[in-house]
Amino acid sequence: MNDEKPPAGYLYLREELRFEHQLLGSRMTYYMTSQSFLFTTAAIARSVQWNGVYWFSGVMVPVVGIAVSVVLLYSIYAAYERMAQWREQEKTFVGKHPLVMPYPEDKHRKSLMFTTLMPWLLIGVWVALAVLIHIFEPQGGGM
């Protein structure tokens, strides 16, 4: 058995990839938390049926939800580009040490599907919510 450690450059690349994954996880946590607060806000505003808040629950909250999703998507794709650069560098170490085994690209992409698809799904939900609020029982005093 080879007790030799993988090359220092490879260990550095693995740490950078781990860091990018941790950033993505943190961003998704913040995102899902913000979305849950926004959905709660929209539900409360709709349930109390205050006069004059139709614009808030039917326009403002969905716009904020969509804007947050778009910003997150931008940061996700930036992280994906950076990870692709690190993974490309990682390939230079393949075959030089028995412990150097990069994760297959197709499985790597599949492991990141949640972070890519969830913002798009919630954008769709926000659009549907805004449309449905305007179709069913619009409140007076607003738009």
N, CA, C and O atoms as a DFTB+ gen file, in Angstrom:
572 C
 N C O
     1  1       0.842      -1.183       0.000
     2  2       0.000       0.000       0.000
     3  2       0.884       1.243       0.000
     4  3       1.918       1.280       0.667
     5  1       0.480       2.231      -0.733
     6  2       1.242       3.461      -0.873
     7  2       0.815       4.451       0.215
     8  3      -0.327       4.912       0.226
     9  1       1.742       4.777       1.136
    10  2       1.452       5.722       2.219
    11  2       1.706       7.165       1.801
    12  3       1.510       8.093       2.586
    13  1       2.132       7.340       0.592
    14  2       2.444       8.676       0.102
    15  2       1.159       9.483      -0.098
    16  3       0.155       8.977      -0.599
    17  1       1.224      10.751       0.307
    18  2       0.070      11.636       0.134
    19  2      -0.043      12.057      -1.328
    20  3       0.948      12.065      -2.059
    21  1      -1.265      12.409      -1.751
    22  2      -1.409      12.955      -3.106
    23  2      -0.616      14.257      -3.230
    24  3      -0.288      14.876      -2.217
    25  1      -0.309      14.672      -4.436
    26  2       0.465      15.904      -4.639
    27  2      -0.211      17.114      -3.976
    28  3      -1.436      17.200      -3.905
    29  1       0.611      18.029      -3.501
    30  2       0.099      19.218      -2.806
    31  2      -0.829      20.034      -3.704
    32  3      -1.833      20.569      -3.233
    33  1      -0.507      20.132      -4.971
    34  2      -1.359      20.878      -5.910
    35  2      -2.742      20.259      -6.029
    36  3      -3.745      20.966      -6.122
    37  1      -2.783      18.940      -6.025
    38  2      -4.063      18.239      -6.096
    39  2      -4.871      18.485      -4.819
    40  3      -6.076      18.727      -4.883
    41  1      -4.213      18.424      -3.672
    42  2      -4.905      18.681      -2.407
    43  2      -5.460      20.106      -2.369
    44  3      -6.551      20.344      -1.850
    45  1      -4.705      21.037      -2.919
    46  2      -5.173      22.422      -2.989
    47  2      -6.426      22.514      -3.859
    48  3      -7.400      23.164      -3.477
    49  1      -6.406      21.871      -5.020
    50  2      -7.571      21.884      -5.908
    51  2      -8.798      21.282      -5.232
    52  3      -9.904      21.806      -5.362
    53  1      -8.602      20.189      -4.515
    54  2      -9.720      19.544      -3.809
    55  2     -10.297      20.483      -2.750
    56  3     -11.513      20.537      -2.567
    57  1      -9.437      21.216      -2.056
    58  2      -9.914      22.170      -1.056
    59  2     -10.693      23.305      -1.707
    60  3     -11.706      23.756      -1.171
    61  1     -10.222      23.765      -2.858
    62  2     -10.936      24.828      -3.572
    63  2     -12.295      24.338      -4.050
    64  3     -13.281      25.068      -3.956
    65  1     -12.360      23.130      -4.554
    66  2     -13.646      22.558      -4.970
    67  2     -14.582      22.389      -3.776
    68  3     -15.776      22.675      -3.873
    69  1     -14.045      21.929      -2.664
    70  2     -14.855      21.787      -1.456
    71  2     -15.394      23.150      -1.014
    72  3     -16.551      23.266      -0.612
    73  1     -14.559      24.159      -1.091
    74  2     -14.974      25.516      -0.726
    75  2     -16.121      26.003      -1.616
    76  3     -17.093      26.575      -1.123
    77  1     -16.006      25.776      -2.917
    78  2     -17.073      26.189      -3.843
    79  2     -18.376      25.462      -3.533
    80  3     -19.450      26.063      -3.582
    81  1     -18.290      24.173      -3.216
    82  2     -19.491      23.410      -2.857
    83  2     -20.103      23.931      -1.557
    84  3     -21.325      24.013      -1.436
    85  1     -19.270      24.279      -0.599
    86  2     -19.783      24.838       0.653
    87  2     -20.464      26.182       0.408
    88  3     -21.501      26.472       1.004
    89  1     -19.885      26.999      -0.464
    90  2     -20.516      28.274      -0.812
    91  2     -21.885      28.046      -1.439
    92  3     -22.852      28.730      -1.106
    93  1     -21.957      27.081      -2.346
    94  2     -23.242      26.774      -2.979
    95  2     -24.262      26.322      -1.939
    96  3     -25.414      26.753      -1.963
    97  1     -23.839      25.466      -1.042
    98  2     -24.743      24.998       0.007
    99  2     -25.231      26.143       0.876
   100  3     -26.411      26.211       1.220
   101  1     -24.332      27.034       1.227
   102  2     -24.720      28.195       2.035
   103  2     -25.677      29.101       1.272
   104  3     -26.665      29.579       1.829
   105  1     -25.384      29.333       0.011
   106  2     -26.270      30.182      -0.794
   107  2     -27.663      29.575      -0.902
   108  3     -28.665      30.286      -0.828
   109  1     -27.721      28.258      -1.078
   110  2     -29.034      27.604      -1.168
   111  2     -29.771      27.676       0.161
   112  3     -30.992      27.829       0.177
   113  1     -29.065      27.571       1.259
   114  2     -29.707      27.691       2.568
   115  2     -30.301      29.089       2.742
   116  3     -31.451      29.233       3.157
   117  1     -29.513      30.111       2.425
   118  2     -30.003      31.489       2.531
   119  2     -31.192      31.691       1.592
   120  3     -32.183      32.325       1.956
   121  1     -31.079      31.151       0.396
   122  2     -32.137      31.308      -0.605
   123  2     -33.441      30.671      -0.144
   124  3     -34.497      31.301      -0.188
   125  1     -33.362      29.421       0.297
   126  2     -34.582      28.727       0.720
   127  2     -35.192      29.408       1.941
   128  3     -36.415      29.469       2.061
   129  1     -34.373      29.915       2.837
   130  2     -34.884      30.641       3.996
   131  2     -35.585      31.922       3.565
   132  3     -36.672      32.231       4.053
   133  1     -34.973      32.664       2.658
   134  2     -35.595      33.912       2.193
   135  2     -36.900      33.636       1.464
   136  3     -37.869      34.380       1.619
   137  1     -36.930      32.580       0.676
   138  2     -38.155      32.250      -0.045
   139  2     -39.275      31.845       0.917
   140  3     -40.434      32.203       0.707
   141  1     -38.935      31.111       1.957
   142  2     -39.978      30.721       2.910
   143  2     -40.542      31.951       3.617
   144  3     -41.747      32.020       3.859
   145  1     -39.696      32.916       3.952
   146  2     -40.190      34.147       4.561
   147  2     -41.068      34.928       3.586
   148  3     -42.089      35.489       3.983
   149  1     -40.679      34.965       2.323
   150  2     -41.485      35.676       1.335
   151  2     -42.839      35.002       1.120
   152  3     -43.859      35.682       1.002
   153  1     -42.853      33.666       1.068
   154  2     -44.131      32.957       0.914
   155  2     -45.024      33.190       2.133
   156  3     -46.238      33.345       2.002
   157  1     -44.420      33.212       3.305
   158  2     -45.185      33.487       4.517
   159  2     -45.769      34.896       4.466
   160  3     -46.936      35.096       4.805
   161  1     -44.975      35.861       4.048
   162  2     -45.436      37.237       3.915
   163  2     -46.594      37.333       2.935
   164  3     -47.595      37.992       3.214
   165  1     -46.462      36.683       1.796
   166  2     -47.531      36.712       0.789
   167  2     -48.803      36.067       1.335
   168  3     -49.900      36.579       1.112
   169  1     -48.666      34.962       2.039
   170  2     -49.842      34.272       2.584
   171  2     -50.536      35.117       3.645
   172  3     -51.764      35.199       3.664
   173  1     -49.772      35.739       4.518
   174  2     -50.372      36.575       5.557
   175  2     -51.063      37.785       4.934
   176  3     -52.181      38.131       5.316
   177  1     -50.405      38.419       3.988
   178  2     -50.998      39.591       3.336
   179  2     -52.289      39.222       2.618
   180  3     -53.237      40.007       2.612
   181  1     -52.337      38.054       2.021
   182  2     -53.559      37.622       1.338
   183  2     -54.641      37.220       2.326
   184  3     -55.823      37.463       2.081
   185  1     -54.257      36.614       3.427
   186  2     -55.272      36.084       4.340
   187  2     -55.986      37.173       5.129
   188  3     -57.168      37.031       5.439
   189  1     -55.294      38.251       5.456
   190  2     -55.938      39.305       6.232
   191  2     -56.752      40.240       5.350
   192  3     -57.595      40.987       5.848
   193  1     -56.510      40.205       4.060
   194  2     -57.249      40.987       3.067
   195  2     -57.375      42.459       3.454
   196  3     -58.461      43.037       3.419
   197  1     -56.256      43.039       3.817
   198  2     -56.244      44.470       4.095
   199  2     -56.557      45.222       2.809
   200  3     -56.096      44.838       1.734
   201  1     -57.320      46.265       2.915
   202  2     -57.524      47.116       1.742
   203  2     -56.221      47.838       1.454
   204  3     -55.583      48.371       2.362
   205  1     -55.840      47.854       0.227
   206  2     -54.636      48.562      -0.166
   207  2     -53.380      47.716      -0.215
   208  3     -52.344      48.210      -0.659
   209  1     -53.420      46.461       0.221
   210  2     -52.208      45.643       0.156
   211  2     -52.229      44.666      -1.022
   212  3     -51.355      43.806      -1.138
   213  1     -53.207      44.801      -1.872
   214  2     -53.263      43.944      -3.056
   215  2     -51.979      44.079      -3.869
   216  3     -51.435      43.085      -4.349
   217  1     -51.507      45.288      -4.020
   218  2     -50.254      45.513      -4.749
   219  2     -49.083      44.830      -4.055
   220  3     -48.123      44.416      -4.705
   221  1     -49.168      44.714      -2.723
   222  2     -48.075      44.116      -1.965
   223  2     -48.036      42.599      -2.161
   224  3     -47.001      42.042      -2.525
   225  1     -49.172      41.936      -1.917
   226  2     -49.188      40.469      -2.015
   227  2     -49.259      39.988      -3.457
   228  3     -48.813      38.883      -3.764
   229  1     -49.815      40.809      -4.345
   230  2     -49.984      40.377      -5.729
   231  2     -48.908      40.835      -6.677
   232  3     -48.782      40.315      -7.785
   233  1     -48.118      41.823      -6.239
   234  2     -47.082      42.348      -7.127
   235  2     -45.714      42.392      -6.434
   236  3     -44.748      41.782      -6.893
   237  1     -45.662      43.111      -5.343
   238  2     -44.365      43.383      -4.715
   239  2     -43.661      42.114      -4.222
   240  3     -42.493      41.895      -4.542
   241  1     -44.348      41.291      -3.458
   242  2     -43.702      40.090      -2.909
   243  2     -43.266      39.139      -4.027
   244  3     -42.137      38.650      -3.987
   245  1     -44.123      38.851      -5.034
   246  2     -43.637      38.000      -6.128
   247  2     -42.443      38.591      -6.894
   248  3     -41.547      37.859      -7.312
   249  1     -42.438      39.907      -7.073
   250  2     -41.306      40.542      -7.772
   251  2     -40.020      40.360      -6.963
   252  3     -38.964      40.063      -7.522
   253  1     -40.116      40.538      -5.653
   254  2     -38.938      40.337      -4.800
   255  2     -38.495      38.873      -4.852
   256  3     -37.300      38.592      -4.940
   257  1     -39.457      37.935      -4.799
   258  2     -39.127      36.509      -4.883
   259  2     -38.427      36.157      -6.187
   260  3     -37.468      35.385      -6.192
   261  1     -38.900      36.716      -7.280
   262  2     -38.269      36.470      -8.587
   263  2     -36.890      37.115      -8.640
   264  3     -35.944      36.507      -9.141
   265  1     -36.764      38.336      -8.130
   266  2     -35.467      39.026      -8.143
   267  2     -34.424      38.265      -7.335
   268  3     -33.281      38.122      -7.769
   269  1     -34.812      37.778      -6.165
   270  2     -33.880      36.996      -5.342
   271  2     -33.459      35.730      -6.095
   272  3     -32.294      35.335      -6.041
   273  1     -34.397      35.099      -6.790
   274  2     -34.082      33.886      -7.554
   275  2     -33.103      34.177      -8.681
   276  3     -32.180      33.399      -8.921
   277  1     -33.296      35.280      -9.366
   278  2     -32.406      35.647     -10.475
   279  2     -30.997      35.938      -9.967
   280  3     -30.013      35.508     -10.569
   281  1     -30.905      36.663      -8.864
   282  2     -29.589      36.952      -8.283
   283  2     -28.893      35.655      -7.878
   284  3     -27.697      35.483      -8.115
   285  1     -29.647      34.751      -7.267
   286  2     -29.054      33.475      -6.869
   287  2     -28.588      32.685      -8.086
   288  3     -27.502      32.105      -8.071
   289  1     -29.401      32.659      -9.139
   290  2     -28.990      31.937     -10.349
   291  2     -27.677      32.480     -10.899
   292  3     -26.815      31.714     -11.330
   293  1     -27.526      33.790     -10.884
   294  2     -26.281      34.393     -11.353
   295  2     -25.097      33.888     -10.529
   296  3     -24.061      33.527     -11.087
   297  1     -25.247      33.863      -9.204
   298  2     -24.148      33.414      -8.352
   299  2     -23.903      31.913      -8.497
   300  3     -22.765      31.460      -8.376
   301  1     -24.946      31.144      -8.753
   302  2     -24.781      29.700      -8.956
   303  2     -23.982      29.440     -10.233
   304  3     -23.047      28.640     -10.235
   305  1     -24.354      30.114     -11.310
   306  2     -23.634      29.880     -12.564
   307  2     -22.189      30.363     -12.488
   308  3     -21.308      29.776     -13.115
   309  1     -21.939      31.422     -11.730
   310  2     -20.561      31.874     -11.523
   311  2     -19.765      30.802     -10.770
   312  3     -18.611      30.531     -11.102
   313  1     -20.389      30.196      -9.754
   314  2     -19.718      29.127      -9.002
   315  2     -19.483      27.909      -9.893
   316  3     -18.437      27.267      -9.802
   317  1     -20.443      27.590     -10.748
   318  2     -20.274      26.453     -11.667
   319  2     -19.087      26.676     -12.595
   320  3     -18.314      25.755     -12.858
   321  1     -18.945      27.910     -13.093
   322  2     -17.806      28.209     -13.970
   323  2     -16.495      28.033     -13.223
   324  3     -15.539      27.472     -13.759
   325  1     -16.450      28.510     -11.994
   326  2     -15.227      28.380     -11.205
   327  2     -14.922      26.909     -10.922
   328  3     -13.770      26.484     -11.004
   329  1     -15.951      26.136     -10.591
   330  2     -15.741      24.708     -10.349
   331  2     -15.254      24.008     -11.617
   332  3     -14.414      23.112     -11.545
   333  1     -15.766      24.403     -12.754
   334  2     -15.315      23.802     -14.012
   335  2     -13.830      24.084     -14.238
   336  3     -13.097      23.225     -14.728
   337  1     -13.397      25.284     -13.882
   338  2     -11.974      25.612     -14.016
   339  2     -11.129      24.744     -13.084
   340  3     -10.092      24.223     -13.494
   341  1     -11.566      24.588     -11.836
   342  2     -10.815      23.755     -10.895
   343  2     -10.814      22.301     -11.339
   344  3      -9.800      21.613     -11.223
   345  1     -11.952      21.832     -11.850
   346  2     -12.016      20.430     -12.287
   347  2     -11.125      20.193     -13.511
   348  3     -10.561      19.111     -13.674
   349  1     -11.007      21.194     -14.352
   350  2     -10.112      21.075     -15.514
   351  2      -8.661      20.963     -15.051
   352  3      -7.896      20.167     -15.595
   353  1      -8.283      21.751     -14.056
   354  2      -6.940      21.675     -13.496
   355  2      -6.708      20.329     -12.812
   356  3      -5.602      19.788     -12.835
   357  1      -7.752      19.810     -12.215
   358  2      -7.657      18.539     -11.508
   359  2      -7.252      17.399     -12.460
   360  3      -6.572      16.457     -12.051
   361  1      -7.667      17.490     -13.703
   362  2      -7.365      16.438     -14.685
   363  2      -5.866      16.284     -14.937
   364  3      -5.411      15.225     -15.368
   365  1      -5.102      17.339     -14.668
   366  2      -3.657      17.247     -14.902
   367  2      -2.977      16.294     -13.920
   368  3      -1.845      15.871     -14.156
   369  1      -3.654      15.953     -12.820
   370  2      -3.077      15.058     -11.815
   371  2      -3.500      13.603     -11.987
   372  3      -2.988      12.722     -11.297
   373  1      -4.433      13.348     -12.905
   374  2      -4.930      11.982     -13.103
   375  2      -3.805      11.082     -13.584
   376  3      -3.066      11.431     -14.504
   377  1      -3.683       9.924     -12.956
   378  2      -2.670       8.940     -13.330
   379  2      -1.322       9.150     -12.679
   380  3      -0.424       8.327     -12.858
   381  1      -1.153      10.216     -11.937
   382  2       0.139      10.497     -11.303
   383  2       0.226       9.964      -9.885
   384  3       1.308       9.898      -9.301
   385  1      -0.927       9.580      -9.330
   386  2      -0.950       9.043      -7.976
   387  2      -2.189       8.159      -7.842
   388  3      -3.240       8.497      -8.386
   389  1      -2.090       7.045      -7.135
   390  2      -3.241       6.139      -7.047
   391  2      -4.453       6.729      -6.316
   392  3      -5.578       6.279      -6.537
   393  1      -4.247       7.708      -5.470
   394  2      -5.370       8.307      -4.755
   395  2      -6.062       9.434      -5.527
   396  3      -7.088       9.953      -5.087
   397  1      -5.501       9.806      -6.666
   398  2      -6.089      10.869      -7.470
   399  2      -7.143      10.248      -8.390
   400  3      -6.823       9.642      -9.413
   401  1      -8.414      10.417      -7.993
   402  2      -9.521       9.892      -8.782
   403  2     -10.610      10.952      -8.850
   404  3     -11.407      11.076      -7.920
   405  1     -10.657      11.718      -9.936
   406  2     -11.679      12.763     -10.024
   407  2     -13.082      12.153     -10.129
   408  3     -13.275      11.069     -10.678
   409  1     -14.030      12.876      -9.592
   410  2     -15.432      12.468      -9.636
   411  2     -15.908      12.558     -11.075
   412  3     -15.616      13.547     -11.746
   413  1     -16.631      11.558     -11.576
   414  2     -17.094      11.596     -12.974
   415  2     -17.941      12.845     -13.263
   416  3     -18.771      13.254     -12.452
   417  1     -17.711      13.420     -14.408
   418  2     -18.366      14.694     -14.775
   419  2     -19.885      14.585     -14.794
   420  3     -20.570      15.495     -14.328
   421  1     -20.424      13.494     -15.322
   422  2     -21.884      13.366     -15.383
   423  2     -22.499      13.301     -13.983
   424  3     -23.563      13.871     -13.742
   425  1     -21.839      12.617     -13.079
   426  2     -22.352      12.539     -11.702
   427  2     -22.187      13.874     -10.987
   428  3     -23.012      14.248     -10.153
   429  1     -21.127      14.581     -11.316
   430  2     -20.927      15.914     -10.730
   431  2     -22.069      16.836     -11.150
   432  3     -22.622      17.557     -10.320
   433  1     -22.425      16.816     -12.438
   434  2     -23.526      17.648     -12.923
   435  2     -24.846      17.270     -12.262
   436  3     -25.634      18.139     -11.887
   437  1     -25.081      15.970     -12.122
   438  2     -26.316      15.514     -11.478
   439  2     -26.368      15.932     -10.015
   440  3     -27.443      16.233      -9.495
   441  1     -25.229      15.954      -9.353
   442  2     -25.212      16.342      -7.937
   443  2     -25.542      17.817      -7.748
   444  3     -25.916      18.235      -6.653
   445  1     -25.406      18.602      -8.804
   446  2     -25.676      20.036      -8.720
   447  2     -27.054      20.417      -9.270
   448  3     -27.380      21.600      -9.357
   449  1     -27.858      19.423      -9.641
   450  2     -29.156      19.723     -10.256
   451  2     -30.082      20.519      -9.340
   452  3     -30.781      21.415      -9.813
   453  1     -30.104      20.219      -8.059
   454  2     -31.002      20.923      -7.147
   455  2     -30.728      22.416      -7.161
   456  3     -31.656      23.223      -7.212
   457  1     -29.455      22.783      -7.116
   458  2     -29.119      24.206      -7.070
   459  2     -29.462      24.912      -8.373
   460  3     -29.671      26.125      -8.377
   461  1     -29.522      24.186      -9.465
   462  2     -29.874      24.790     -10.745
   463  2     -31.382      24.847     -10.937
   464  3     -31.914      25.856     -11.400
   465  1     -32.067      23.774     -10.586
   466  2     -33.496      23.693     -10.883
   467  2     -34.391      24.405      -9.878
   468  3     -35.431      24.940     -10.262
   469  1     -34.020      24.425      -8.621
   470  2     -34.891      25.002      -7.599
   471  2     -35.192      26.480      -7.830
   472  3     -36.352      26.870      -7.699
   473  1     -34.222      27.319      -8.163
   474  2     -34.565      28.728      -8.436
   475  2     -35.539      28.877      -9.607
   476  3     -36.439      29.715      -9.557
   477  1     -35.368      28.072     -10.658
   478  2     -36.296      28.140     -11.790
   479  2     -37.699      27.700     -11.383
   480  3     -38.694      28.294     -11.797
   481  1     -37.763      26.657     -10.570
   482  2     -39.055      26.193     -10.080
   483  2     -39.754      27.286      -9.272
   484  3     -40.942      27.542      -9.467
   485  1     -39.019      27.926      -8.368
   486  2     -39.640      28.962      -7.542
   487  2     -39.963      30.226      -8.338
   488  3     -40.910      30.933      -7.994
   489  1     -39.212      30.524      -9.377
   490  2     -39.596      31.626     -10.272
   491  2     -40.956      31.316     -10.882
   492  3     -41.833      32.178     -10.936
   493  1     -41.123      30.076     -11.341
   494  2     -42.418      29.664     -11.897
   495  2     -43.542      29.748     -10.885
   496  3     -44.651      30.164     -11.218
   497  1     -43.265      29.357      -9.653
   498  2     -44.275      29.432      -8.597
   499  2     -44.653      30.883      -8.316
   500  3     -45.833      31.193      -8.147
   501  1     -43.667      31.774      -8.265
   502  2     -43.957      33.191      -8.020
   503  2     -44.785      33.790      -9.145
   504  3     -45.715      34.555      -8.891
   505  1     -44.458      33.451     -10.380
   506  2     -45.233      33.959     -11.519
   507  2     -46.665      33.423     -11.445
   508  3     -47.624      34.175     -11.621
   509  1     -46.803      32.123     -11.183
   510  2     -48.142      31.533     -11.072
   511  2     -48.927      32.174      -9.938
   512  3     -50.113      32.465     -10.091
   513  1     -48.279      32.394      -8.804
   514  2     -48.948      33.018      -7.664
   515  2     -49.419      34.429      -8.013
   516  3     -50.551      34.799      -7.702
   517  1     -48.574      35.201      -8.644
   518  2     -48.954      36.562      -9.018
   519  2     -50.130      36.555      -9.990
   520  3     -51.052      37.361      -9.858
   521  1     -50.101      35.659     -10.952
   522  2     -51.196      35.573     -11.922
   523  2     -52.478      35.123     -11.236
   524  3     -53.541      35.699     -11.469
   525  1     -52.391      34.109     -10.402
   526  2     -53.585      33.595      -9.723
   527  2     -54.189      34.623      -8.775
   528  3     -55.411      34.702      -8.642
   529  1     -53.353      35.402      -8.123
   530  2     -53.867      36.454      -7.242
   531  2     -54.670      37.457      -8.054
   532  3     -55.679      37.970      -7.569
   533  1     -54.252      37.746      -9.265
   534  2     -54.967      38.711     -10.107
   535  2     -56.230      38.107     -10.706
   536  3     -57.174      38.835     -11.011
   537  1     -56.262      36.804     -10.877
   538  2     -57.441      36.154     -11.472
   539  2     -58.515      35.898     -10.434
   540  3     -59.688      36.189     -10.668
   541  1     -58.126      35.355      -9.288
   542  2     -59.083      34.955      -8.261
   543  2     -59.132      35.962      -7.129
   544  3     -58.110      36.267      -6.513
   545  1     -60.309      36.470      -6.860
   546  2     -60.587      37.338      -5.724
   547  2     -59.620      38.496      -5.573
   548  3     -58.985      38.628      -4.527
   549  1     -59.492      39.333      -6.579
   550  2     -58.635      40.508      -6.383
   551  2     -59.256      41.422      -5.332
   552  3     -60.476      41.573      -5.257
   553  1     -58.401      42.020      -4.536
   554  2     -58.863      42.918      -3.480
   555  2     -59.120      44.306      -4.036
   556  3     -58.525      44.717      -5.032
   557  1     -59.996      45.002      -3.389
   558  2     -60.208      46.398      -3.737
   559  2     -59.146      47.263      -3.089
   560  3     -58.431      46.811      -2.195
   561  1     -59.042      48.466      -3.523
   562  2     -58.138      49.428      -2.914
   563  2     -56.729      49.348      -3.426
   564  3     -55.907      50.198      -3.084
   565  1     -56.418      48.361      -4.232
   566  2     -55.069      48.230      -4.770
   567  2     -55.050      48.570      -6.232
   568  3     -55.657      49.552      -6.658
   569  1     -54.379      47.788      -6.980
   570  2     -54.218      48.017      -8.400
   571  2     -55.566      47.935      -9.034
   572  3     -55.688      48.096     -10.248
